[in-house]
Amino acid sequence: MQQALVSSSTATTQADPSPRADKQARGEAVVSRLKHIIRPDRMMTDPLMTYAWSGDASSYRLIPAAVVFVDTEDEVRAVMNAARAEGLSITFRAAGTSLSGQAVTEGVLAVLGDGWRKMKIHDGAEQITLGPAIIVAQANAALKKHNKKIGPDPASQATCKIGGVVNNNSSGMCCGVAQNTYHTMARLRIVLTDGTMLDSGDPASCEAFRQSHAQLLDALHDLHHEVMADEELVALIRRKYRIKNTVGYSLNALVDFHDPLDILIHLMVGSEGTLGFVSEVTYNTVPEHPFKSTALVPFPDPQSAGRAIIKLANNGVQVTTGVTAAEYIERRALATVEHLPPMAPLLPYLNENSPAVLIDVTAPTEGELHAEVEKAEAILASENATHIAFSTDEARSQALWDIRKGFFASGGAMRPKGTSMLTEDVAAPIERLADFVIDMRKLLDDHGYDDAIIFGHALAGNLHFQMSDDFSKAESAQKFDAFSKDLSKLVSVQYAGSLKAEHGTGRAIAPFVEAEWGEKAYQLMHRIKALFDPELLLNPGVLLNADEHVHIKNLKVMPLADEVVDLCIECGFCEPACPSHHMTLTPRQRIAVTRERARLRQTGEDPELLAKLDADFVYPGMDTCAACNLCSLRCPVGIETGTMITGERARRRGGMAERVAHFAAGQTRTIEGAMRLGVGLADKAKSVLSSGAIESMTDAARRATGRRTPRIYEALKPGPGAPKQPAAKANAPRGDVVYFPACPSRMFGATGTAYELLSGPEAMLALLERAGYSVRLPAKIEGQCCGQPFLSKGFPEESKRVGGRLKDELATVAVGGAPVLTDASTCAKHLGEHHGDLKVADSAEFLMAEVLPHLSITRKLPVIAVHHNCSAQRLKEQGAVEGIARACAEEIAVLNSVTCCGYAGDKGLFTPELNAHATRFARQDIPEGCDLGVSTVSTCASGLSEQTGVPFVGLASLLEYATRP
C-alpha cells in the first residue's frame, strides 16, 4: 500500500504541469472547509507563510499546502476531516526542533497553538500532567522547588515541547533508557484518525474504547501473542531496547504489556505523529537531587575516555545518585568552543587528540555527594584522566552545560557559509564504547567529512555527530547516500546498535529501518501502521518509507543571504524568545524566507514569486520584528536576527524616508515637545470622552492612514518632561553623579497607582540625593536621544548623528570622572554599544550597587510584579532588578511568560497587536492582590499596564517610595 502511494505521488508530480498550483488549491480548499471552525488568521496558504513553515531543525525542507494552528481536540478532528476530504496528509508540529525531518510536510501542517499550554503538578509532585505545547524547561522549572523533574532531558529542552518529546521518545543527557517517556509515562490522552479520544487514565474512557474499538484491540492482542510465540523475535526486541533506540515503532510495547490498551498507548510513544495525536500526558516525575558536582575531565586519548565511561556507567543501569551524566566530547568538538571562558582551565591539558568527558555527580545530601565524587575521581584516575577538578559552583556547571547543549548550533556555525548541517545520533552497547568512538571517527574521515565533530550521551553508549555539505551540488547528496549506507552497516550490523538513538527515525533513517530490524520486525511495523492509519493520513513517509532514496531528497540548501545570519542552521532555539512567535514570523523563519528570496534573486528562476515574497515580507518580517535581539541570547552562536532586519529596513528606505529621517534627527526637541503635548491632550480628552470612544476614534484614524497614526489607550500618559537642574552640593559624601533622564522617561509617564509615587526622573533625583550624591544634569536635556529609535527604523547615519550630540553633551558635564547613569536600559545598552568610550550605567545596576546600600527601607509592598525588559536581559541585569524589587516587597512575581514585551520603542503605538501578543500570558504570572509592577523602560511599563491591568512603574519610583523617610 505504501509503495503504491509513493509511486502515485511521483507520477502525479511528473504529469501535472503545475503541481505547486494544485497543492495550493487543495490547501486553500482545506482552509475553506475550516473557516467556520478555526479563525482565519490561524490558517495560511500564501507562499511566504507556507515557506516560513517549510523547515524544521533537520536538513530537509518541504513546503506545506496549508498551515493551520490547532488549539483543541475538536479542531484536530476538523483538520483530519478536511485534509482527508481534499486528499492531503497531516503532520503535527510542536516546536519544530526535530532533527530527522518529522515536522515538515507537503500536506497540512497542524501547528500546536496556545490551547495546549496546560500544566498541573499533582499532590507531592510525584506526577505532572502536561499539554503537548509545554516546553520541557518550563515543566522542570515548575518542578524544581519540589526537587523533581520529568525524565526526558533533551539538549534542546529550553525550546522543544512535550508533544515532540512524546512522539519521538526523546531522551537526553541524564535520561538513559529508564527515564524516557515510554518508561515514565503514567497516562496518555490521544485522538485517533477516526476522531475517537482515548484517555488511558480515565476508566470510563477506557471502557468505552474497549467497546467501540474492540476490533483494533483484538488485532493488537493477536500481534502480542504472535510476537511472544516467536522466541527469536522477542530476544531481538529485548536486545534492541537495552540501549537507546528510536528506530521504527516501539515494538517493545508488544513484549512488555499484555493488555491491548497498554500496548496501544505505548505504541504511540515514539510514533512520530504517524498513529494519532497526543493531546495530554501525565509523567511520573524523577528525583532532581539538590546537591551536584560537575567536572569537564580531559583524557590523553579516546580509548582511555571510553574505558572510563564504561566503568562509570553502572553496567548501563541509570541511577539518580552518583554519576548521572557523562558526555563524551571529542577533540575536534572541543576546538569549536575552546575560545569560550569556561574552557580556559582545560586548555593546558589538551593535546591534539584529547577528548573530554563532562560529568555530573548528584546526591540527596552533601555527605553522599562527597562520597560519590570520590568514587568517580578514583575511576577517572585509573584511566589516566589528565585533569580532575569537580566543582559545586552552580554558575560554572551551568556554563559548561550550556557549551555542551549548544554543540548542535556552535558546531554548525563552524561550517563553511552556504552549506547545510547534517546530524545523526547512534548508539552501541556501552561495553563497546571505546572501539565505537574510534570506528565512528574513521567512517566520517573515510567519507570526506573532515569538519565532522562527535559528542554524545556516553553513559548510554549514545554518540551524536554532525558535519556539513553544500546540497546545491548534486555530488553532495550522492556522498551522503554512500555515507548513510556504510553507517547503517557499521551501527546496525557490526555493532548491533541503533541508527537513531533519540532523534527519531523521520525521513533520515526510514530507508534503513528494515536493515536494522530485519524483515519480520519491519513487516510487523507496517501492520501496526495499517491498523491505526490505513489511509496514510498521518505523516506518510516518516518512519516507514518504501523509497530507498528519501533520505537524500528535499534536502535544504543554504544560500548566502546576509552575513549577519549566514551561519544560522535553523535549529529554532531562538523561537521561544521572540515576541512575534506564533503571531507572524520567528527569527528562524525570517532567516529562512530571506535565504529563499536571496536564492530566487541569484537564480532568476521565478521573478513573480520573488516580487510577492519581497512585498509580503514587510509586515510579518519587518513591521512585527521588535529587533530586540533576544534571539541572540538563545542562539549558541549569538546570531542577531533583529540586526539583519534593521539592515533590511535601511536598504528599503527610499529617498523621501531618508529626508524625513534627516529632518527628524535635526528636530528632536520639537518632536519630543509635540509628542508630550499630543499624549497630554489625548489624556485630557479622556475626561470629556470615554477612553473607549477615544480609542475607537484613533483606531478608525489608524485604519484610514494605513496604521501611520499612533494609537491612544487608557494607560498612555504624558511624561514629566526634563527635570530642573538640582542645586550643587559641596562635599557630598558619595561625590558627583551625572544623571541623564532618557527620552522615554521624559515623554511617557506612569498610569495611576494606589501609592503616592514620584515620576521616574523626580524619584531618581530624590534617591541620588538621599544616598549622598551631588547630582548634575546635562544643560540641554530636551530633544536629547541616544539614537536607538533611528537605528531600529533603519537609519544608522541619523542614529549616529543624534547619539553623537548626546555623547558630546554628556561629555561636557561628566568631568572629573563622575559616573553617568540613565534610567532606560534600552538607552544604556545602545550608548554602551555605539558610543563605548562614554561609560553609561543603567539605573538598575547603579541603584542596586551604589544607592540601595546607603538607604533604609521604611515600608514594603506585599508583592511586586517584575518585568525584565529585553535590553535589561541583554545587559544581564535581571539580578539587579529582582534585588531592588525584593528589597521593596515581601514577594516578587517575575513575568516568566514575557520575553520581550513587544512594545519595542513605538511599536506599541503603531503595531499594538505585537505588544498584546507578546504579553498574552502575563496576567497568569501576576498573583492575586498584586497592584504594582516594575520595568526598566517607561514605554514597556505603559504597554504592560494596559495588557495586565496592573500599573507598572520604573525602579526609581518604587525604590524612592520604599525608602522615603
MARPA-580215 format. One record per residue (C-alpha): x, y, z. Coordinates in steps of 0.05 Angstrom, whole numbers, padded with zeros to 5 digits, always signed. Example, Ala and Ser with C-alpha at 12.3 -4.5 7.8 and 13.67 -1.06 7.14 Angstrom:
BEGIN
+00246-00090+00156;+00273-00021+00143;
***
This chain:
BEGIN
+00000+00000+00000;+00056+00048+00018;+00095+00031-00045;+00033+00048-00086;+00027+00115-00051;+00099+00134-00065;+00094+00113-00139;+00029+00150-00148;+00057+00214-00117;+00117+00211-00163;+00074+00201-00225;+00029+00260-00207;+00089+00305-00200;+00115+00286-00269;+00048+00290-00305;+00019+00353-00273;+00048+00415-00307;+00035+00456-00244;+00039+00413-00181;+00051+00474-00138;-00014+00506-00161;-00053+00441-00150;-00024+00433-00080;-00040+00505-00062;-00111+00497-00088;-00122+00436-00044;-00092+00474+00015;-00140+00531+00003;-00197+00481-00001;-00177+00454+00068;-00178+00525+00096;-00245+00538+00065;-00273+00476+00099;-00247+00500+00165;-00266+00574+00161;-00325+00567+00209;-00284+00526+00259;-00215+00559+00261;-00201+00634+00258;-00176+00656+00190;-00114+00688+00220;-00093+00619+00245;-00093+00588+00175;-00044+00603+00119;-00035+00582+00047;+00004+00641+00018;+00074+00628-00010;+00111+00668+00044;+00080+00637+00105;+00080+00566+00078;+00153+00573+00061;+00166+00601+00130;+00139+00536+00159;+00175+00491+00109;+00235+00473+00152;+00248+00442+00220;+00316+00433+00252;+00334+00377+00204;+00367+00381+00136;+00300+00373+00099;+00252+00424+00071;+00181+00411+00047;+00132+00468+00033;+00063+00453+00063;-00001+00463+00024;-00031+00496+00086;-00010+00515+00156;-00065+00510+00208;-00059+00526+00283;-00099+00478+00325;-00118+00491+00398;-00169+00437+00416;-00185+00365+00402;-00246+00386+00363;-00201+00428+00318;-00155+00368+00309;-00215+00326+00287;-00237+00381+00239;-00169+00386+00207;-00166+00310+00199;-00234+00311+00164;-00216+00370+00119;-00149+00342+00099;-00179+00273+00085;-00233+00305+00041;-00180+00341-00001;-00132+00283-00006;-00078+00315+00036;-00038+00286+00093;-00028+00318+00162;+00035+00329+00201;+00031+00355+00273;+00085+00403+00295;+00104+00425+00365;+00169+00465+00369;+00199+00442+00303;+00265+00422+00334;+00260+00353+00300;+00326+00331+00271;+00304+00277+00223;+00251+00312+00182;+00190+00291+00223;+00159+00360+00228;+00156+00380+00154;+00105+00361+00101;+00076+00377+00033;+00007+00367+00062;-00027+00403+00120;+00020+00425+00176;-00021+00427+00240;+00017+00472+00289;+00003+00467+00364;-00025+00533+00388;-00034+00564+00457;-00091+00518+00475;-00043+00461+00491;-00003+00500+00543;-00031+00461+00602;+00007+00442+00665;-00016+00411+00731;+00030+00387+00786;-00003+00332+00826;+00000+00325+00902;+00070+00311+00926;+00097+00328+00856;+00102+00253+00843;+00065+00265+00777;+00056+00323+00728;+00004+00329+00673;+00026+00368+00612;-00003+00393+00547;+00038+00380+00484;+00056+00454+00476;+00091+00460+00543;+00166+00470+00535;+00207+00418+00574;+00246+00471+00612;+00180+00503+00635;+00157+00437+00665;+00224+00427+00700;+00225+00498+00726;+00156+00487+00758;+00181+00421+00789;+00247+00448+00814;+00221+00473+00880;+00198+00402+00894;+00267+00373+00876;+00234+00337+00818;+00238+00337+00742;+00210+00297+00684;+00253+00241+00658;+00268+00263+00587;+00321+00317+00585;+00340+00332+00513;+00394+00384+00499;+00340+00427+00465;+00297+00427+00528;+00295+00504+00530;+00258+00501+00463;+00229+00432+00449;+00158+00416+00470;+00125+00357+00504;+00088+00336+00442;+00153+00325+00405;+00185+00292+00465;+00129+00240+00469;+00125+00228+00395;+00200+00219+00387;+00211+00185+00455;+00265+00236+00465;+00316+00224+00519;+00378+00267+00533;+00438+00276+00578;+00415+00241+00642;+00354+00204+00618;+00385+00139+00594;+00334+00086+00576;+00298+00080+00642;+00273+00152+00647;+00247+00164+00576;+00173+00177+00563;+00159+00103+00548;+00181+00084+00619;+00159+00144+00659;+00091+00158+00627;+00032+00146+00674;-00024+00166+00627;-00035+00188+00556;-00093+00223+00522;-00097+00214+00447;-00142+00227+00386;-00142+00174+00332;-00154+00185+00258;-00228+00168+00264;-00235+00224+00315;-00241+00179+00376;-00209+00204+00440;-00178+00156+00489;-00155+00176+00558;-00116+00119+00588;-00123+00149+00658;-00199+00152+00655;-00234+00085+00668;-00297+00108+00633;-00259+00128+00571;-00221+00062+00570;-00285+00022+00577;-00320+00060+00522;-00259+00050+00477;-00257-00025+00491;-00328-00029+00464;-00322+00019+00405;-00254-00006+00382;-00256-00079+00400;-00231-00098+00331;-00168-00055+00338;-00154-00081+00407;-00165-00153+00385;-00115-00143+00329;-00064-00115+00378;-00078-00173+00425;-00064-00222+00367;+00000-00185+00349;+00023-00191+00421;+00013-00266+00423;+00044-00275+00355;+00106-00239+00377;+00110-00275+00444;+00107-00342+00409;+00170-00324+00369;+00228-00330+00417;+00278-00304+00366;+00237-00241+00355;+00226-00230+00429;+00301-00235+00441;+00314-00185+00385;+00264-00135+00414;+00292-00141+00484;+00363-00133+00460;+00346-00073+00417;+00315-00035+00476;+00371-00048+00525;+00403+00013+00493;+00372+00077+00468;+00332+00063+00405;+00282+00105+00366;+00286+00067+00300;+00216+00047+00278;+00156+00036+00323;+00162+00017+00397;+00158-00058+00387;+00176-00068+00460;+00103-00050+00475;+00084-00118+00445;+00131-00153+00493;+00125-00110+00556;+00049-00109+00562;-00009-00157+00556;-00069-00111+00558;-00080-00085+00487;-00098-00016+00515;-00029-00012+00547;+00002-00037+00483;-00035+00017+00443;-00015+00073+00489;+00058+00053+00489;+00059+00045+00413;+00040+00118+00409;+00106+00137+00444;+00159+00147+00391;+00109+00140+00334;+00128+00209+00306;+00056+00230+00295;+00041+00173+00247;-00011+00136+00291;-00052+00191+00324;-00049+00258+00361;-00024+00264+00432;-00065+00317+00469;-00041+00306+00541;+00009+00265+00580;+00019+00251+00654;+00091+00235+00675;+00116+00201+00737;+00169+00251+00759;+00240+00231+00778;+00285+00259+00833;+00325+00322+00819;+00375+00319+00876;+00395+00387+00904;+00469+00370+00911;+00510+00367+00848;+00583+00369+00828;+00608+00379+00757;+00674+00369+00721;+00699+00372+00650;+00753+00319+00650;+00805+00313+00594;+00837+00247+00574;+00900+00232+00534;+00862+00193+00480;+00792+00169+00461;+00805+00097+00484;+00821+00117+00556;+00759+00162+00558;+00716+00106+00532;+00743+00057+00583;+00730+00107+00640;+00658+00117+00617;+00646+00042+00614;+00668+00038+00687;+00624+00097+00706;+00563+00070+00670;+00539+00021+00724;+00531-00033+00672;+00484+00012+00633;+00434+00019+00691;+00411+00091+00701;+00419+00119+00771;+00394+00182+00806;+00450+00183+00858;+00522+00182+00834;+00545+00194+00762;+00481+00216+00727;+00512+00244+00664;+00577+00233+00626;+00581+00270+00560;+00637+00248+00513;+00666+00307+00473;+00720+00292+00422;+00778+00338+00410;+00751+00367+00345;+00687+00386+00380;+00725+00419+00437;+00762+00460+00385;+00697+00494+00365;+00687+00522+00435;+00757+00528+00465;+00754+00603+00457;+00698+00607+00509;+00718+00628+00580;+00695+00564+00616;+00744+00525+00573;+00805+00564+00595;+00825+00520+00655;+00825+00458+00610;+00868+00483+00552;+00936+00466+00583;+00914+00393+00590;+00891+00382+00518;+00935+00351+00465;+00916+00345+00392;+00878+00280+00405;+00849+00294+00475;+00774+00284+00485;+00740+00307+00548;+00681+00280+00588;+00631+00327+00621;+00608+00292+00685;+00552+00306+00734;+00551+00273+00802;+00486+00283+00842;+00462+00263+00911;+00407+00278+00961;+00456+00300+01015;+00523+00335+01018;+00556+00275+01050;+00532+00227+00998;+00554+00275+00943;+00625+00277+00972;+00628+00201+00974;+00602+00193+00902;+00651+00245+00876;+00708+00206+00909;+00686+00143+00873;+00683+00178+00807;+00751+00210+00817;+00782+00142+00831;+00754+00113+00767;+00776+00173+00725;+00846+00170+00754;+00850+00095+00739;+00843+00111+00665;+00895+00167+00665;+00849+00228+00664;+00896+00287+00657;+00858+00338+00700;+00803+00322+00751;+00770+00382+00784;+00699+00374+00807;+00662+00436+00828;+00596+00450+00862;+00595+00521+00835;+00527+00526+00801;+00548+00581+00753;+00608+00542+00727;+00566+00479+00720;+00513+00518+00681;+00567+00549+00636;+00596+00480+00619;+00529+00450+00605;+00509+00510+00562;+00571+00494+00520;+00551+00421+00513;+00478+00437+00497;+00500+00487+00445;+00544+00440+00404;+00489+00429+00354;+00489+00502+00335;+00561+00522+00354;+00589+00464+00315;+00543+00482+00258;+00568+00553+00259;+00639+00527+00244;+00616+00500+00177;+00631+00538+00113;+00579+00590+00097;+00527+00566+00047;+00529+00494+00070;+00476+00454+00106;+00489+00420+00172;+00477+00345+00178;+00468+00310+00244;+00456+00238+00265;+00455+00202+00331;+00473+00129+00341;+00482+00082+00399;+00521+00019+00413;+00524-00027+00474;+00562+00011+00528;+00614-00044+00535;+00637-00030+00464;+00640+00046+00470;+00716+00053+00468;+00720+00019+00400;+00656+00052+00375;+00683+00123+00380;+00745+00104+00341;+00706+00070+00285;+00656+00127+00281;+00713+00177+00271;+00744+00133+00217;+00678+00127+00180;+00669+00202+00178;+00740+00214+00155;+00736+00159+00102;+00676+00193+00071;+00709+00261+00069;+00671+00295+00126;+00733+00327+00153;+00694+00380+00191;+00652+00329+00229;+00651+00330+00305;+00629+00276+00353;+00598+00283+00422;+00543+00249+00460;+00510+00217+00520;+00564+00166+00532;+00532+00132+00594;+00481+00105+00545;+00531+00089+00490;+00497+00145+00451;+00540+00187+00404;+00520+00248+00363;+00558+00272+00304;+00548+00329+00255;+00581+00352+00192;+00565+00398+00134;+00556+00397+00059;+00531+00441+00003;+00468+00408-00024;+00464+00455-00083;+00516+00408-00113;+00489+00341-00138;+00550+00302-00115;+00537+00322-00043;+00473+00281-00040;+00509+00221-00070;+00564+00228-00019;+00514+00230+00038;+00478+00169+00009;+00542+00128+00008;+00559+00150+00079;+00489+00133+00105;+00493+00063+00076;+00560+00050+00107;+00536+00080+00173;+00478+00031+00172;+00526-00027+00163;+00572-00003+00219;+00519+00012+00271;+00463-00037+00256;+00505-00097+00235;+00576-00092+00262;+00556-00062+00330;+00484-00087+00334;+00466-00017+00355;+00414+00037+00339;+00418+00081+00278;+00374+00131+00315;+00383+00132+00390;+00339+00190+00408;+00325+00237+00349;+00270+00194+00318;+00271+00157+00252;+00239+00211+00208;+00258+00213+00135;+00332+00208+00150;+00332+00135+00172;+00266+00109+00143;+00302+00072+00086;+00346+00035+00136;+00294+00010+00186;+00288-00058+00153;+00364-00066+00151;+00368-00054+00226;+00307-00095+00248;+00303-00149+00195;+00244-00166+00150;+00200-00198+00203;+00201-00139+00252;+00196-00090+00194;+00133-00121+00167;+00105-00121+00238;+00114-00045+00237;+00076-00039+00172;+00019-00079+00202;+00017-00031+00262;+00013+00029+00216;-00043-00003+00176;-00083-00017+00240;-00081+00056+00263;-00078+00094+00197;-00098+00052+00137;-00108+00116+00095;-00037+00140+00107;-00068+00205+00132;-00016+00220+00186;+00056+00238+00167;+00064+00188+00110;+00135+00172+00091;+00160+00186+00161;+00187+00127+00200;+00167+00077+00145;+00182+00092+00072;+00189+00048+00011;+00232+00099-00025;+00304+00079-00013;+00328+00149-00032;+00280+00190+00012;+00338+00208+00058;+00372+00247+00002;+00310+00281-00026;+00284+00351-00007;+00350+00369+00025;+00358+00441+00047;+00402+00490+00011;+00431+00548+00050;+00447+00605+00000;+00486+00664+00026;+00436+00719+00042;+00463+00765+00097;+00529+00759+00133;+00494+00773+00199;+00456+00707+00195;+00492+00664+00143;+00516+00616+00197;+00446+00601+00222;+00429+00527+00219;+00355+00539+00230;+00354+00499+00295;+00297+00541+00324;+00329+00551+00392;+00315+00625+00384;+00240+00620+00375;+00214+00619+00447;+00247+00687+00459;+00214+00721+00400;+00153+00766+00416;+00123+00752+00347;+00129+00676+00353;+00063+00645+00332;+00038+00714+00311;+00076+00726+00247;+00147+00702+00238;+00203+00679+00284;+00278+00693+00275;+00288+00624+00244;+00231+00637+00195;+00255+00708+00178;+00323+00678+00161;+00293+00621+00120;+00250+00668+00079;+00308+00716+00070;+00350+00659+00044;+00297+00637-00005;+00290+00708-00031;+00365+00711-00040;+00365+00645-00077;+00310+00669-00124;+00349+00732-00138;+00412+00692-00152;+00379+00642-00199;+00327+00688-00231;+00280+00628-00236;+00214+00658-00213;+00212+00734-00213;+00138+00736-00198;+00146+00694-00136;+00206+00736-00113;+00167+00800-00121;+00110+00772-00080;+00156+00747-00025;+00191+00814-00022;+00125+00851-00016;+00093+00804+00032;+00153+00803+00078;+00142+00875+00101;+00090+00864+00155;+00108+00795+00183;+00182+00801+00171;+00198+00873+00188;+00139+00911+00218;+00127+00858+00272;+00201+00846+00287;+00216+00881+00353;+00290+00879+00335;+00303+00865+00408;+00355+00812+00391;+00335+00768+00449;+00341+00713+00397;+00416+00721+00402;+00414+00701+00476;+00382+00635+00458;+00427+00624+00398;+00491+00587+00417;+00530+00629+00367;+00495+00695+00383;+00461+00709+00316;+00423+00775+00318;+00365+00768+00271;+00339+00836+00293;+00403+00867+00266;+00390+00834+00199;+00320+00864+00199;+00344+00934+00216;+00394+00927+00159;+00338+00909+00111;+00297+00967+00136;+00355+01012+00119;+00362+00982+00050;+00288+00991+00035;+00285+01063+00056;+00274+01109-00003;+00299+01180-00012;+00237+01211+00017;+00242+01169+00080;+00315+01187+00088;+00299+01261+00080;+00244+01256+00132;+00291+01219+00180;+00345+01271+00169;+00296+01327+00184;+00271+01290+00246;+00342+01279+00271;+00351+01354+00269;+00286+01369+00304;+00285+01320+00362;+00269+01375+00413;+00208+01397+00373;+00185+01325+00363;+00193+01310+00437;+00151+01370+00456;+00098+01352+00404;+00095+01281+00429;+00086+01302+00501;+00034+01353+00481;-00004+01303+00438;-00005+01249+00491;-00025+01302+00543;-00083+01328+00501;-00106+01257+00488;-00104+01242+00562;-00144+01305+00578;-00194+01286+00524;-00209+01223+00563;-00240+01267+00617;-00291+01291+00566;-00300+01229+00523;-00294+01158+00548;-00229+01121+00538;-00267+01073+00493;-00291+01129+00449;-00221+01158+00443;-00192+01090+00426;-00247+01078+00374;-00232+01145+00341;-00157+01133+00338;-00167+01062+00313;-00210+01090+00256;-00156+01141+00240;-00104+01085+00241;-00144+01044+00191;-00153+01105+00146;-00079+01121+00147;-00052+01051+00140;-00030+01047+00213;+00011+01111+00207;-00029+01145+00263;-00006+01128+00334;-00054+01092+00379;-00084+01124+00441;-00104+01080+00500;-00122+01088+00574;-00053+01071+00603;-00017+01120+00557;+00002+01180+00599;+00045+01242+00585;+00113+01244+00616;+00141+01294+00665;+00190+01326+00616;+00260+01345+00635;+00272+01357+00710;+00302+01422+00735;+00376+01425+00749;+00386+01410+00823;+00429+01454+00867;+00501+01431+00872;+00522+01402+00939;+00591+01415+00964;+00628+01356+00995;+00573+01306+00981;+00591+01240+01017;+00586+01199+00954;+00613+01251+00906;+00584+01273+00840;+00540+01234+00792;+00513+01254+00724;+00441+01234+00711;+00411+01233+00641;+00335+01223+00641;+00323+01184+00577;+00273+01209+00526;+00222+01153+00541;+00223+01173+00614;+00212+01246+00596;+00157+01234+00545;+00116+01178+00576;+00090+01175+00647;+00062+01120+00690;-00012+01106+00699;-00044+01120+00767;-00027+01074+00825;-00052+01062+00896;+00012+01094+00922;+00039+01165+00922;+00095+01153+00874;+00140+01205+00842;+00154+01205+00768;+00216+01168+00746;+00261+01229+00738;+00237+01261+00803;+00247+01196+00840;+00316+01186+00813;+00338+01255+00835;+00309+01244+00904;+00343+01176+00911;+00411+01201+00889;+00409+01260+00937;+00382+01215+00993;+00441+01167+00982;+00491+01225+00989;+00506+01244+00917;+00512+01313+00886;+00473+01307+00821;+00489+01340+00755;+00443+01342+00695;+00463+01359+00623;+00449+01432+00609;+00409+01414+00548;+00362+01355+00560;+00300+01367+00516;+00309+01332+00450;+00370+01293+00472;+00367+01220+00449;+00416+01162+00446;+00396+01149+00373;+00369+01079+00383;+00299+01094+00353;+00332+01117+00288;+00375+01055+00285;+00317+01007+00296;+00279+01041+00239;+00336+01032+00191;+00371+01100+00193;+00440+01085+00221;+00471+01150+00199;+00418+01192+00233;+00425+01148+00295;+00499+01163+00297;+00485+01237+00287;+00433+01241+00343;+00473+01197+00391;+00535+01237+00377;+00501+01300+00400;+00482+01267+00466;+00552+01239+00474;+00581+01309+00466;+00531+01339+00515;+00545+01286+00568;+00620+01295+00559;+00614+01368+00579;+00582+01351+00646;+00616+01285+00662;+00681+01318+00683;+00727+01294+00737;+00708+01221+00727;+00637+01229+00752;+00595+01167+00735;+00539+01175+00684;+00474+01138+00690;+00408+01136+00653;+00341+01108+00671;+00324+01066+00610;+00361+01001+00599;+00349+01007+00524;+00387+01073+00522;+00442+01048+00568;+00454+00989+00523;+00454+01030+00459;+00502+01081+00487;+00548+01027+00511;+00549+00991+00443;+00553+01052+00397;+00589+01103+00440;+00632+01056+00480;+00683+01108+00502;+00628+01140+00543;+00613+01096+00603;+00539+01100+00618;+00508+01057+00672;+00436+01035+00673;+00395+01054+00733;+00383+00981+00754;+00456+00964+00765;+00472+01033+00794;+00414+01034+00842;+00429+00964+00866;+00504+00973+00876;+00513+01047+00891;+00448+01073+00920;+00409+01018+00957;+00466+01002+01006;+00462+01074+01031;+00387+01075+01042;+00339+01047+01094;+00276+01011+01074;+00219+01045+01111;+00159+01008+01081;+00148+00946+01039;+00093+00927+00990;+00063+00858+00996;+00081+00836+00925;+00112+00867+00863;+00108+00842+00792;+00175+00845+00755;+00185+00851+00681;+00255+00842+00651;+00260+00888+00592;+00296+00859+00531;+00355+00906+00539;+00359+00891+00613;+00364+00818+00595;+00419+00831+00545;+00455+00872+00597;+00446+00814+00646;+00411+00859+00697;+00358+00810+00720;+00393+00801+00786;+00397+00875+00800;+00324+00887+00780;+00299+00830+00824;+00345+00851+00881;+00315+00920+00883;+00244+00893+00878;+00257+00843+00934;+00283+00899+00978;+00218+00936+00967;+00168+00879+00973;+00154+00817+01014;+00146+00777+00950;+00162+00786+00876;+00128+00755+00816;+00171+00753+00754;+00134+00754+00688;+00165+00689+00664;+00117+00684+00606;+00142+00750+00576;+00209+00755+00540;+00208+00820+00501;+00141+00854+00514;+00136+00875+00441;+00127+00949+00455;+00194+00959+00421;+00202+01034+00423;+00139+01059+00388;+00111+00993+00362;+00063+00995+00420;+00034+01057+00387;+00036+01036+00314;+00035+00959+00317;+00000+00947+00384;-00020+00876+00366;+00053+00856+00376;+00051+00881+00448;-00015+00847+00460;+00010+00781+00432;+00077+00782+00469;+00043+00794+00536;-00018+00750+00527;+00001+00705+00586;+00027+00759+00632;-00035+00761+00674;-00024+00689+00693;+00044+00708+00724;+00014+00761+00769;-00014+00735+00835;-00079+00758+00865;-00071+00821+00906;-00012+00848+00866;-00026+00920+00848;+00041+00945+00824;+00095+00923+00775;+00164+00949+00753;+00200+00952+00687;+00264+00987+00667;+00235+01025+00607;+00174+01071+00612;+00145+01050+00545;+00148+00977+00565;+00115+00996+00631;+00059+01031+00593;+00045+00971+00549;+00046+00923+00608;-00001+00968+00647;-00051+00963+00591;-00044+00889+00578;-00044+00865+00650;-00090+00916+00684;-00035+00927+00736;+00003+00993+00735;+00077+00985+00720;+00127+01039+00741;+00202+01049+00739;+00251+01021+00791;+00268+01091+00817;+00195+01106+00832;+00188+01042+00871;+00253+01048+00909;+00240+01121+00927;+00173+01103+00957;+00202+01044+00996;+00258+01087+01025;+00220+01152+01035;+00231+01177+01106;
***
